[in-house]
Amino acid sequence: MQAGRRFFKVASWNVNSIRARRSAVAQWLEKEAPDVLCLQETKAADDDFPERAFGEMDYICEFSGEKSYNGVAILSRFPVKGVKKGFEDGGDPARIITATINGIPVVNTYVPQGFHPMSEKFRYKLDWFERLYEYFDRNFNPAKPLLWVGDFNVAPEEKDVHDPKHLFGQVGFHPDELAALERFKDWGFIDVFRLHDTGGGKYTFWDYRARNAVKRGIGWRVDHIWATRPLVEKSKRAWIDIGPRLQEKPSDHAPVVAEFRI
């Protein structure tokens, strides 16, 4: 951490290919200097992850990926302990990675998208949420500090999508997905961004297919940083940085950032 810094800065970003966005990520790290950056959809086999480039920026890299699809990574300025890739049975290592950083367990997830509510992929998504809930319930205590970050592929509230009336019932804003997220809240998680910004129109994802989507506000807030109460009580601020989404050839997602007092 920088000298005199009194907070722990965590960020999450679906980069939609770490090889395509390596320079953009490096520039953002140089500018924002987070203590921890969790990445999703890295789309790179482990041999192709640019570990050396980020290592030269004093970031420890832990990653688990596969060629062309999925992929998760954690970049940290602190020592990284207890790294686990996948669920307890080793399943889905390219969608979930867990580590303890600065004494705080961090669970970084890339939740399946779901495709269509009538599809098997949507059922898989709901089952995946169930597996994740059980993973938290078996391995963690909501009375202790815990961070859950990543691309959840769900917008939790009406104000988290640009057209809630039309989009309700579609993947990403379906009642079954909303119920799944509410269950995590009942377990003990709190949406850190919403502690600091209760307004609408704040998004992390804008579809490439929608022309001028960012300027027109055609977005979704599907990338999140959630925490248990012991961390929430130390929460200082949280925000979405849309700057990277406005650059040339960007990811379709923007980073979400949160700071905690230490």
C-alpha positions as CSV (number, residue, x, y, z in Angstrom):
1,M,0.0,0.0,0.0
2,Q,1.0,3.6,-0.5
3,A,2.6,5.3,2.6
4,G,0.0,6.8,4.9
5,R,-2.9,5.0,3.2
6,R,-5.5,4.1,5.8
7,F,-7.9,2.0,3.6
8,F,-8.1,-1.2,1.8
9,K,-9.1,-0.7,-1.9
10,V,-10.8,-3.6,-3.7
11,A,-12.0,-3.7,-7.3
12,S,-13.8,-6.1,-9.6
13,W,-13.8,-6.0,-13.4
14,N,-15.0,-8.4,-16.2
15,V,-12.3,-7.7,-18.7
16,N,-13.7,-9.9,-21.5
17,S,-10.2,-11.2,-22.5
18,I,-7.2,-10.4,-20.4
19,R,-4.9,-10.7,-23.5
20,A,-7.0,-8.1,-25.4
21,R,-7.2,-5.8,-22.4
22,R,-3.8,-6.3,-20.8
23,S,-2.7,-2.7,-21.6
24,A,-6.0,-1.3,-20.4
25,V,-5.8,-3.2,-17.1
26,A,-2.2,-2.1,-16.6
27,Q,-3.1,1.5,-17.2
28,W,-6.0,1.3,-14.8
29,L,-3.8,-0.3,-12.1
30,E,-1.3,2.4,-12.5
31,K,-3.9,5.1,-12.2
32,E,-6.1,3.6,-9.4
33,A,-3.6,1.5,-7.5
34,P,-6.1,-0.9,-5.9
35,D,-4.8,-3.3,-3.3
36,V,-6.8,-6.1,-4.9
37,L,-8.3,-6.4,-8.4
38,C,-10.5,-9.3,-9.1
39,L,-11.0,-10.2,-12.8
40,Q,-13.6,-12.2,-14.6
41,E,-13.9,-13.6,-18.1
42,T,-10.2,-13.6,-18.7
43,K,-10.5,-16.1,-21.5
44,A,-7.0,-17.3,-21.2
45,A,-5.4,-20.7,-20.3
46,D,-3.1,-20.4,-17.3
47,D,0.0,-20.5,-19.5
48,D,-1.3,-17.5,-21.4
49,F,-2.1,-15.3,-18.4
50,P,0.2,-12.2,-18.4
51,E,1.5,-12.9,-14.9
52,R,4.9,-11.4,-15.5
53,A,3.5,-8.0,-16.7
54,F,1.5,-7.5,-13.6
55,G,4.2,-8.9,-11.4
56,E,6.4,-6.1,-12.6
57,M,3.8,-3.8,-11.2
58,D,4.2,-5.4,-7.8
59,Y,1.0,-7.5,-8.1
60,I,0.8,-11.1,-7.0
61,C,-1.3,-13.0,-9.5
62,E,-3.5,-16.0,-8.8
63,F,-5.6,-17.2,-11.7
64,S,-7.6,-20.1,-13.1
65,G,-8.7,-20.0,-16.7
66,E,-9.4,-21.9,-19.9
67,K,-8.8,-21.0,-23.5
68,S,-11.4,-18.6,-25.1
69,Y,-14.0,-18.9,-22.3
70,N,-14.6,-18.0,-18.6
71,G,-11.6,-17.4,-16.4
72,V,-11.1,-15.7,-13.0
73,A,-8.1,-14.0,-11.4
74,I,-7.0,-12.1,-8.3
75,L,-4.3,-9.5,-8.4
76,S,-3.0,-8.4,-5.0
77,R,-0.4,-6.1,-3.5
78,F,-0.7,-8.1,-0.3
79,P,0.5,-11.7,0.2
80,V,-2.2,-14.1,-0.9
81,K,-3.0,-17.1,1.2
82,G,-5.2,-20.2,1.0
83,V,-5.9,-20.1,-2.7
84,K,-8.7,-22.4,-3.8
85,K,-9.7,-22.8,-7.4
86,G,-13.2,-24.0,-8.1
87,F,-15.7,-25.4,-5.6
88,E,-14.7,-27.9,-2.9
89,D,-15.0,-30.8,-5.3
90,G,-12.7,-28.9,-7.8
91,G,-15.7,-28.1,-10.1
92,D,-15.8,-24.9,-12.1
93,P,-12.3,-23.7,-11.4
94,A,-12.6,-21.1,-14.2
95,R,-15.6,-19.5,-12.5
96,I,-14.7,-19.2,-8.8
97,I,-11.4,-18.5,-7.0
98,T,-11.0,-17.9,-3.3
99,A,-8.1,-16.5,-1.4
100,T,-7.4,-14.7,1.9
101,I,-5.8,-11.3,1.6
102,N,-4.9,-8.9,4.4
103,G,-6.8,-11.4,6.7
104,I,-10.0,-11.1,4.6
105,P,-11.4,-14.0,2.6
106,V,-12.2,-12.9,-0.9
107,V,-14.4,-15.0,-3.2
108,N,-14.3,-14.0,-6.8
109,T,-17.0,-15.4,-9.1
110,Y,-18.0,-15.4,-12.7
111,V,-21.6,-16.5,-12.5
112,P,-23.0,-18.3,-15.6
113,Q,-25.0,-16.0,-17.8
114,G,-28.0,-18.3,-18.3
115,F,-28.9,-17.7,-21.9
116,H,-32.7,-17.9,-21.7
117,P,-35.2,-18.6,-18.9
118,M,-36.5,-21.7,-20.7
119,S,-33.1,-23.1,-21.3
120,E,-31.0,-25.8,-19.5
121,K,-28.3,-23.1,-19.2
122,F,-30.7,-21.0,-17.0
123,R,-31.4,-24.0,-14.8
124,Y,-27.7,-24.5,-14.5
125,K,-27.3,-20.9,-13.4
126,L,-29.8,-21.3,-10.7
127,D,-28.2,-24.6,-9.6
128,W,-24.8,-22.8,-9.6
129,F,-26.2,-20.2,-7.2
130,E,-27.3,-23.0,-5.0
131,R,-23.9,-24.6,-5.0
132,L,-22.4,-21.2,-4.2
133,Y,-24.7,-20.6,-1.3
134,E,-23.8,-24.0,0.1
135,Y,-20.1,-23.2,-0.4
136,F,-20.5,-20.0,1.7
137,D,-22.6,-21.7,4.3
138,R,-20.1,-24.5,4.8
139,N,-16.9,-22.5,4.7
140,F,-17.6,-19.1,6.1
141,N,-19.3,-17.3,9.0
142,P,-21.4,-14.1,8.2
143,A,-20.3,-12.7,11.6
144,K,-16.8,-12.5,10.3
145,P,-15.2,-10.4,7.5
146,L,-15.9,-11.8,4.0
147,L,-15.9,-10.3,0.5
148,W,-17.9,-11.7,-2.4
149,V,-17.1,-10.0,-5.7
150,G,-17.4,-10.5,-9.4
151,D,-19.8,-10.6,-12.3
152,F,-23.0,-12.0,-10.8
153,N,-24.8,-11.7,-14.1
154,V,-27.9,-10.4,-12.2
155,A,-29.1,-6.9,-11.6
156,P,-30.7,-6.9,-8.1
157,E,-33.2,-4.1,-8.3
158,E,-35.3,-2.2,-10.8
159,K,-33.0,0.8,-10.7
160,D,-30.1,-1.5,-11.7
161,V,-31.5,-2.0,-15.3
162,H,-32.3,0.7,-17.9
163,D,-35.8,-0.7,-18.7
164,P,-37.1,-2.7,-15.7
165,K,-40.7,-3.1,-17.0
166,H,-39.6,-4.6,-20.3
167,L,-36.6,-6.6,-19.0
168,F,-38.3,-8.2,-16.0
169,G,-38.4,-11.9,-16.5
170,Q,-35.5,-11.9,-18.9
171,V,-32.1,-13.4,-18.0
172,G,-30.2,-11.1,-15.7
173,F,-33.4,-9.7,-14.2
174,H,-35.6,-12.8,-13.7
175,P,-37.6,-13.3,-10.4
176,D,-35.8,-16.7,-9.8
177,E,-32.4,-14.9,-10.0
178,L,-33.6,-12.1,-7.8
179,A,-34.8,-14.6,-5.2
180,A,-31.4,-16.3,-5.3
181,L,-29.6,-13.0,-4.5
182,E,-32.1,-12.3,-1.7
183,R,-31.1,-15.6,-0.2
184,F,-27.5,-14.5,-0.1
185,K,-28.5,-11.2,1.6
186,D,-30.5,-13.2,4.2
187,W,-27.4,-15.2,4.9
188,G,-25.5,-12.1,5.7
189,F,-24.2,-10.3,2.6
190,I,-24.7,-6.6,1.9
191,D,-24.4,-4.8,-1.4
192,V,-21.6,-2.3,-0.7
193,F,-22.2,-0.1,-3.7
194,R,-25.8,0.5,-2.5
195,L,-24.6,1.7,0.9
196,H,-23.0,4.7,-0.8
197,D,-25.1,5.3,-3.9
198,T,-28.9,4.7,-3.9
199,G,-29.7,6.4,-7.2
200,G,-30.6,4.7,-10.5
201,G,-28.9,4.8,-13.8
202,K,-25.6,3.5,-12.4
203,Y,-24.5,0.5,-14.5
204,T,-21.4,-1.8,-15.0
205,F,-22.4,-3.5,-18.3
206,W,-23.5,-2.1,-21.6
207,D,-24.1,-4.5,-24.5
208,Y,-21.8,-3.9,-27.6
209,R,-24.8,-4.5,-29.8
210,A,-26.6,-1.4,-28.5
211,R,-25.3,1.7,-30.4
212,N,-23.9,4.4,-28.1
213,A,-25.2,2.3,-25.1
214,V,-23.1,4.1,-22.5
215,K,-24.2,7.6,-23.6
216,R,-27.8,6.5,-24.0
217,G,-27.8,4.8,-20.6
218,I,-28.7,1.4,-21.9
219,G,-27.0,-0.6,-19.2
220,W,-27.2,-3.1,-16.3
221,R,-25.5,-3.2,-12.9
222,V,-24.4,-6.9,-12.8
223,D,-20.9,-6.5,-11.4
224,H,-20.8,-6.4,-7.6
225,I,-18.8,-6.1,-4.4
226,W,-20.8,-7.6,-1.5
227,A,-19.5,-7.9,2.1
228,T,-20.5,-9.2,5.5
229,R,-21.4,-6.7,8.2
230,P,-18.0,-6.6,9.9
231,L,-16.5,-5.3,6.7
232,V,-19.6,-3.2,5.9
233,E,-19.1,-1.3,9.1
234,K,-15.6,-0.3,7.8
235,S,-16.9,0.7,4.3
236,K,-15.7,4.1,3.3
237,R,-17.0,4.5,-0.3
238,A,-17.8,2.6,-3.4
239,W,-18.2,3.6,-7.1
240,I,-18.3,2.5,-10.7
241,D,-15.5,3.8,-13.0
242,I,-17.0,4.0,-16.5
243,G,-13.8,5.5,-17.9
244,P,-12.4,2.2,-19.2
245,R,-15.7,1.5,-20.9
246,L,-15.3,4.7,-22.9
247,Q,-11.9,3.9,-24.3
248,E,-11.2,2.4,-27.7
249,K,-12.0,-1.3,-28.0
250,P,-13.1,-1.6,-24.4
251,S,-14.5,-4.5,-22.4
252,D,-18.3,-4.4,-22.3
253,H,-18.0,-4.0,-18.5
254,A,-16.6,-1.3,-16.2
255,P,-14.8,-1.8,-12.9
256,V,-16.6,-1.4,-9.6
257,V,-14.5,-0.3,-6.7
258,A,-14.9,-0.1,-2.9
259,E,-12.7,1.1,-0.1
260,F,-12.7,-0.1,3.5
261,R,-11.0,1.5,6.5
262,I,-8.2,-0.5,8.1
